[in-house]
Amino acid sequence: MANAETEGKNWTRDEFGLGTEPLSVDAYTSQEQYEKELDSIFRHCWLNVGRVDDLPNKGDYVVHNLPELNTSVLLTRDQEGEINAFHNMCSHRGNKVCQESTGNTKFILCEFHGWAFDGKGMLRDIPDEPNFFDLDKSKLNLKTISVDIWEGFIFINLEESPKETLKEYLGELVPLLEGYPFDKYTPIFGYEGEVNCNWKISVDSQQEAYHAAYLHRRTLNGALGGRENPFIHCLDFKKIGRHRMLSMPAGDEPPRKPVDTLAAQNTRSIRSYAEGQDFSEWPTGVNPTRSDNWAADIYVVFPNFWIAIFNGMYQTHNFWPMGVNKMYQRITMRSVQPEKPSERWALQYARCMSRDVWLEDFSTLEATAEVAKSGAFKEIHLQDQEVLCRHFHSVVNEYINGEYQ
């Protein structure tokens, strides 16, 4: 039996209150819808742009170019240790004030005419200032962007006056993960790059487990679901306002080669299991069913941020639109840093395993986009275990139709 605790539940109708009709392929191919998504979603929602450990020291800065949103975002850690966000534009002639993607400096100098700003965005120096006319320097600071932090994750909002605080935007997701040791884990490996597909194709590929039994049969090979749950019916799904989560079951007796067992004895990986784990002290949103057969949880923060929590490590995934048929994605796995050679070897093994799983996932993205554009099929048919995909598209449409304004 597949997941006896939830067998017989209809997640789509009963738990999420959604219809079961097919979705239009236009969601992946329509230029008109894509432009509406930029205007109604990405210009108004809170967007994750990294973690506080991306700027560990006073004077650090990071630049995120968002060409589809017609801006470049400059994040700084000022001399008081606070995180700030600005439009990366000099208030003199509009040049990008920071040309490098990362760095450390006390004063940010525009390479065009040398105007100097501090980490708080304050204009500090103008070369040949007396030759200007009636300047009010207090009105020429860098243009701020709303920024806030949740559990060490940095979010920005491009609205001048956001209608919701970050905490209000995240809603019931906040208490679900409160207390998880995000700050104890540091980056151990990751991948990033551009993909020729609509951004929602990639999001959809990462918010259901239905594909894993077949697509990941070579790499995960029974690590999820197992003989008693061959189609990997999930332990739990949750609708969290505009956000969502799923909880995945481990295989009943996941087959391991000797090298898998050796690696698992020395570090955590996506094939590590929570055997004998006491979940009583964990946040309520981690393994929410408290199953002894738990593998991982996936949280999808609308619109384009994804967190997967495993036993002893977690992964983040950002999906950025670059055009109706192009996107940029960044994946980072975080865990404890190795202290012994055996741990370092096992970490490299985990890195290669994760790479192979991700490559299997990515192998579908451009192929899906190519065929979607052909017009051969007009509809997308989703089953009950793909309920998060259906919920995602429902929320996208609600934003486009002005229901979240």
C-alpha positions as CSV (number, residue, x, y, z in Angstrom):
1,M,0.0,0.0,0.0
2,A,1.3,3.5,-0.9
3,N,1.5,5.6,2.3
4,A,-1.3,4.1,4.4
5,E,-1.7,7.4,6.4
6,T,-2.9,9.3,3.3
7,E,-4.2,6.5,1.0
8,G,-7.6,7.4,-0.3
9,K,-7.2,11.2,0.2
10,N,-8.0,13.4,-2.7
11,W,-5.5,16.2,-2.2
12,T,-6.6,18.3,-5.2
13,R,-10.3,18.5,-4.4
14,D,-10.6,17.9,-0.7
15,E,-7.4,19.4,0.8
16,F,-6.6,22.2,-1.7
17,G,-10.1,23.0,-3.0
18,L,-9.0,23.0,-6.6
19,G,-10.6,21.8,-9.8
20,T,-9.3,18.8,-11.9
21,E,-9.6,20.2,-15.4
22,P,-6.5,20.3,-17.7
23,L,-4.2,23.3,-17.7
24,S,-3.5,25.2,-20.9
25,V,0.0,24.8,-22.4
26,D,-0.2,28.6,-23.0
27,A,1.0,28.9,-19.4
28,Y,4.5,27.9,-20.7
29,T,4.5,29.7,-24.1
30,S,2.4,32.8,-24.0
31,Q,4.3,36.0,-24.3
32,E,1.3,38.0,-23.1
33,Q,1.0,35.9,-19.9
34,Y,4.8,36.1,-19.3
35,E,4.7,39.9,-19.4
36,K,1.7,39.9,-17.0
37,E,3.7,37.7,-14.7
38,L,6.6,40.2,-14.6
39,D,4.2,43.1,-14.0
40,S,1.8,41.5,-11.5
41,I,4.1,39.1,-9.7
42,F,7.8,39.9,-9.8
43,R,7.4,43.6,-9.4
44,H,5.2,43.1,-6.3
45,C,6.2,39.9,-4.5
46,W,9.0,39.4,-2.0
47,L,11.9,37.7,-3.9
48,N,14.8,35.8,-2.4
49,V,18.2,37.0,-3.4
50,G,20.5,34.9,-1.2
51,R,21.5,34.5,2.4
52,V,23.2,36.7,4.9
53,D,26.3,34.5,4.7
54,D,26.7,35.8,1.1
55,L,27.8,39.1,2.8
56,P,29.7,37.8,5.9
57,N,31.8,41.0,6.5
58,K,31.3,44.7,6.9
59,G,31.8,46.3,3.6
60,D,30.8,43.3,1.5
61,Y,28.5,43.8,-1.4
62,V,26.8,41.5,-4.0
63,V,25.1,42.6,-7.2
64,H,22.1,40.8,-8.7
65,N,21.2,41.8,-12.2
66,L,17.5,41.5,-13.0
67,P,17.3,42.6,-16.7
68,E,13.7,41.4,-17.1
69,L,12.7,43.6,-14.3
70,N,14.8,46.5,-15.7
71,T,17.0,46.9,-12.7
72,S,20.2,45.8,-11.1
73,V,20.1,45.2,-7.3
74,L,23.0,46.1,-5.0
75,L,23.1,44.4,-1.6
76,T,25.5,45.7,1.0
77,R,26.6,45.0,4.5
78,D,27.3,48.4,6.0
79,Q,29.8,49.3,8.7
80,E,27.2,48.7,11.4
81,G,26.7,45.2,10.0
82,E,23.2,45.8,8.6
83,I,22.0,44.4,5.2
84,N,20.8,47.0,2.7
85,A,19.5,46.9,-0.8
86,F,19.6,49.5,-3.5
87,H,19.0,50.0,-7.2
88,N,22.5,49.7,-8.6
89,M,22.4,53.1,-10.3
90,C,24.5,56.2,-9.6
91,S,22.3,59.2,-8.9
92,H,24.5,61.4,-11.1
93,R,24.1,60.0,-14.7
94,G,22.6,56.6,-14.1
95,N,25.7,54.4,-14.5
96,K,25.8,51.1,-12.6
97,V,27.6,52.2,-9.5
98,C,28.9,48.6,-9.0
99,Q,30.3,46.9,-12.0
100,E,31.7,43.8,-10.2
101,S,29.3,41.1,-9.0
102,T,30.9,40.9,-5.5
103,G,33.5,42.7,-3.5
104,N,34.4,44.5,-0.3
105,T,34.8,48.3,0.1
106,K,34.1,51.0,2.6
107,F,33.0,53.4,-0.1
108,I,31.5,52.5,-3.5
109,L,32.9,54.6,-6.3
110,C,31.1,55.1,-9.5
111,E,33.6,54.3,-12.3
112,F,32.1,57.0,-14.5
113,H,32.8,60.2,-12.5
114,G,33.9,59.0,-9.1
115,W,30.8,59.8,-7.0
116,A,31.3,58.0,-3.7
117,F,28.6,56.2,-1.6
118,D,28.9,54.4,1.7
119,G,27.3,51.0,2.6
120,K,24.1,52.7,3.7
121,G,23.8,54.3,0.2
122,M,24.6,57.8,1.4
123,L,26.3,60.1,-1.0
124,R,29.7,61.0,0.6
125,D,31.7,62.7,-2.0
126,I,31.3,64.4,-5.4
127,P,34.5,65.3,-7.3
128,D,34.5,69.0,-8.3
129,E,31.4,69.6,-6.4
130,P,31.5,73.4,-6.4
131,N,31.0,73.4,-10.2
132,F,27.5,71.9,-9.9
133,F,24.4,74.0,-9.6
134,D,22.3,74.0,-6.3
135,L,22.9,70.4,-5.4
136,D,21.0,68.9,-2.5
137,K,23.2,65.9,-1.7
138,S,20.6,64.5,0.8
139,K,18.3,63.8,-2.3
140,L,21.1,62.1,-4.2
141,N,21.7,58.9,-2.1
142,L,21.3,55.5,-3.8
143,K,17.7,54.6,-4.3
144,T,16.7,52.1,-1.7
145,I,14.9,48.8,-2.3
146,S,12.8,47.2,0.5
147,V,14.8,44.4,2.1
148,D,14.0,42.0,4.9
149,I,15.4,38.8,6.3
150,W,13.7,35.5,7.3
151,E,15.8,32.7,8.9
152,G,18.9,34.2,7.3
153,F,17.4,34.4,3.8
154,I,17.5,37.9,2.2
155,F,14.4,39.0,0.4
156,I,13.7,42.2,-1.6
157,N,10.5,43.8,-2.8
158,L,10.6,46.2,-5.8
159,E,7.5,48.0,-4.8
160,E,8.3,51.4,-3.3
161,S,5.9,50.7,-0.4
162,P,5.2,47.0,-0.2
163,K,1.6,46.2,0.8
164,E,2.8,43.4,3.1
165,T,5.8,42.9,5.3
166,L,8.0,39.8,4.6
167,K,6.5,38.0,7.6
168,E,3.0,38.8,6.5
169,Y,3.8,37.6,3.0
170,L,5.2,34.3,4.2
171,G,2.3,33.8,6.6
172,E,1.9,30.4,8.2
173,L,5.1,29.2,6.6
174,V,7.1,31.1,9.3
175,P,6.1,29.0,12.3
176,L,6.4,25.8,10.4
177,L,10.2,26.1,9.9
178,E,11.0,28.2,13.0
179,G,13.9,26.7,14.8
180,Y,15.4,24.8,11.9
181,P,19.2,25.3,12.0
182,F,19.6,27.1,8.7
183,D,22.5,29.2,10.1
184,K,24.5,26.1,11.1
185,Y,24.9,24.9,7.6
186,T,27.2,26.5,5.0
187,P,27.4,26.0,1.2
188,I,29.2,22.8,0.2
189,F,28.4,22.7,-3.5
190,G,26.0,24.1,-6.1
191,Y,25.3,24.7,-9.8
192,E,23.9,27.6,-11.8
193,G,23.2,28.4,-15.4
194,E,20.7,29.5,-18.1
195,V,18.1,27.1,-19.5
196,N,16.0,27.6,-22.6
197,C,12.6,27.1,-21.0
198,N,9.9,29.1,-19.3
199,W,10.6,29.6,-15.6
200,K,7.4,27.8,-14.6
201,I,8.5,24.6,-16.4
202,S,11.5,24.3,-14.0
203,V,9.4,25.2,-11.0
204,D,6.8,22.5,-11.9
205,S,9.6,19.9,-12.3
206,Q,10.7,20.5,-8.7
207,Q,7.3,20.4,-6.9
208,E,6.2,16.8,-7.3
209,A,7.7,13.4,-6.6
210,Y,5.7,11.5,-9.3
211,H,8.6,11.8,-11.7
212,A,11.2,10.3,-9.4
213,A,10.2,6.7,-9.7
214,Y,11.1,6.7,-13.4
215,L,13.4,9.7,-14.2
216,H,15.6,9.1,-11.1
217,R,15.5,5.3,-11.3
218,R,19.3,5.2,-12.0
219,T,20.4,7.5,-9.3
220,L,17.9,7.3,-6.4
221,N,17.0,3.7,-7.2
222,G,14.5,2.9,-4.4
223,A,15.6,5.7,-2.1
224,L,12.1,7.2,-2.3
225,G,8.9,5.3,-2.0
226,G,10.3,1.7,-2.3
227,R,8.4,-1.5,-3.0
228,E,5.5,-0.6,-0.8
229,N,5.1,2.8,-2.5
230,P,6.3,2.4,-6.1
231,F,4.8,5.6,-7.4
232,I,6.1,7.7,-4.4
233,H,2.9,8.9,-3.0
234,C,3.9,11.7,-0.6
235,L,3.5,11.6,3.1
236,D,1.9,15.1,3.2
237,F,1.0,18.1,1.1
238,K,0.2,21.6,2.5
239,K,-1.3,24.7,1.0
240,I,0.3,27.6,2.9
241,G,-1.5,30.6,1.4
242,R,0.3,31.3,-1.9
243,H,3.1,29.0,-0.9
244,R,3.1,25.1,-0.6
245,M,5.0,22.1,0.6
246,L,5.3,18.3,0.1
247,S,6.8,15.7,2.3
248,M,8.5,12.7,0.6
249,P,8.8,9.1,1.9
250,A,12.0,7.2,2.0
251,G,12.2,3.7,0.4
252,D,11.3,0.9,2.7
253,E,14.7,-0.8,2.2
254,P,16.6,1.4,-0.2
255,P,19.2,-0.7,-2.0
256,R,22.8,0.5,-1.5
257,K,26.0,-0.4,-3.2
258,P,29.0,-0.7,-0.8
259,V,30.2,2.7,-1.9
260,D,26.8,4.2,-1.0
261,T,27.0,2.7,2.5
262,L,30.6,3.9,3.0
263,A,29.6,7.4,2.0
264,A,26.6,7.5,4.2
265,Q,28.7,6.5,7.2
266,N,30.9,9.6,6.7
267,T,28.5,12.4,5.6
268,R,25.0,13.3,4.8
269,S,23.6,13.2,1.3
270,I,20.3,13.1,-0.5
271,R,20.4,9.3,0.0
272,S,20.9,9.6,3.8
273,Y,17.9,8.5,5.8
274,A,16.5,9.4,9.2
275,E,16.6,5.9,10.7
276,G,16.1,6.1,14.4
277,Q,15.8,9.9,14.4
278,D,13.9,11.5,17.2
279,F,11.7,14.2,15.6
280,S,10.1,15.5,18.8
281,E,12.4,18.6,18.9
282,W,12.2,19.4,15.2
283,P,10.1,22.3,13.9
284,T,6.6,21.2,13.2
285,G,7.1,21.8,9.4
286,V,10.0,19.3,9.1
287,N,8.6,15.8,8.6
288,P,5.2,17.1,9.6
289,T,3.6,13.6,9.8
290,R,6.5,12.5,12.1
291,S,6.9,9.4,9.8
292,D,9.6,6.9,10.5
293,N,9.9,6.6,6.8
294,W,10.7,10.2,5.9
295,A,13.2,11.3,3.3
296,A,12.8,15.1,2.7
297,D,10.4,18.1,2.6
298,I,10.1,20.6,-0.2
299,Y,8.9,24.1,0.5
300,V,8.1,26.3,-2.5
301,V,8.0,30.0,-1.6
302,F,6.0,31.9,-4.2
303,P,7.0,32.8,-6.8
304,N,10.5,31.4,-7.5
305,F,12.2,30.2,-4.4
306,W,12.5,26.5,-3.3
307,I,13.9,24.9,-0.2
308,A,14.4,21.1,0.2
309,I,15.2,19.9,3.8
310,F,17.0,16.6,4.2
311,N,18.4,14.9,7.3
312,G,21.4,17.0,8.1
313,M,21.5,19.3,5.0
314,Y,19.2,21.5,2.9
315,Q,19.1,22.7,-0.7
316,T,17.9,26.0,-2.2
317,H,16.8,26.6,-5.8
318,N,16.1,30.0,-7.4
319,F,14.2,30.2,-10.7
320,W,14.6,33.6,-12.5
321,P,12.7,34.5,-15.7
322,M,14.9,35.8,-18.5
323,G,12.3,35.6,-21.3
324,V,9.2,33.6,-22.1
325,N,11.4,30.7,-23.2
326,K,14.5,31.4,-21.1
327,M,15.4,31.3,-17.4
328,Y,18.4,31.3,-15.0
329,Q,18.5,28.9,-12.1
330,R,20.8,28.7,-9.1
331,I,21.1,25.6,-6.8
332,T,23.0,25.5,-3.6
333,M,23.4,22.6,-1.2
334,R,24.3,23.4,2.4
335,S,25.5,21.2,5.2
336,V,28.4,21.0,7.7
337,Q,31.9,21.5,6.4
338,P,34.1,18.3,6.4
339,E,36.7,18.0,9.1
340,K,38.4,14.7,8.1
341,P,39.6,13.3,4.8
342,S,37.0,10.6,4.9
343,E,34.3,13.2,5.3
344,R,35.7,15.2,2.4
345,W,35.7,12.2,0.2
346,A,32.1,11.4,1.2
347,L,31.1,15.0,0.5
348,Q,32.5,14.8,-3.0
349,Y,30.6,11.6,-3.5
350,A,27.4,13.3,-2.4
351,R,28.2,16.2,-4.7
352,C,28.5,13.9,-7.7
353,M,25.3,12.0,-6.8
354,S,23.4,15.3,-6.5
355,R,24.8,16.5,-9.8
356,D,23.6,13.4,-11.5
357,V,20.1,13.7,-10.0
358,W,20.0,17.4,-11.1
359,L,21.1,16.6,-14.6
360,E,18.3,14.1,-14.9
361,D,15.9,16.8,-13.8
362,F,17.3,19.3,-16.2
363,S,17.2,16.9,-19.1
364,T,13.4,17.4,-19.3
365,L,13.3,21.2,-19.3
366,E,14.3,22.3,-22.7
367,A,12.6,19.3,-24.3
368,T,9.4,20.2,-22.6
369,A,9.7,23.9,-23.8
370,E,10.5,22.9,-27.4
371,V,7.5,20.6,-27.7
372,A,5.2,23.0,-25.9
373,K,6.0,25.7,-28.5
374,S,5.1,23.3,-31.3
375,G,1.3,23.5,-30.6
376,A,0.9,19.8,-31.0
377,F,-0.8,19.6,-27.6
378,K,-3.0,22.3,-26.0
379,E,-3.4,20.9,-22.5
380,I,-1.5,19.7,-19.5
381,H,-3.0,16.8,-17.5
382,L,-2.1,16.7,-13.8
383,Q,-2.8,13.8,-11.5
384,D,-3.5,14.1,-7.7
385,Q,0.2,13.8,-6.7
386,E,0.9,16.8,-8.9
387,V,-1.4,19.0,-6.8
388,L,1.4,21.5,-6.0
389,C,1.8,22.3,-9.7
390,R,-1.9,22.9,-10.0
391,H,-1.9,25.2,-6.9
392,F,1.1,27.1,-8.3
393,H,-0.7,27.9,-11.6
394,S,-3.8,28.8,-9.7
395,V,-1.9,31.4,-7.6
396,V,-0.1,32.7,-10.8
397,N,-3.5,33.3,-12.4
398,E,-4.9,34.9,-9.2
399,Y,-2.0,37.5,-9.3
400,I,-2.5,38.1,-13.1
401,N,-6.3,38.6,-12.5
402,G,-5.6,41.1,-9.7
403,E,-6.9,39.0,-6.8
404,Y,-3.7,39.6,-4.7
405,Q,-3.5,43.4,-5.3
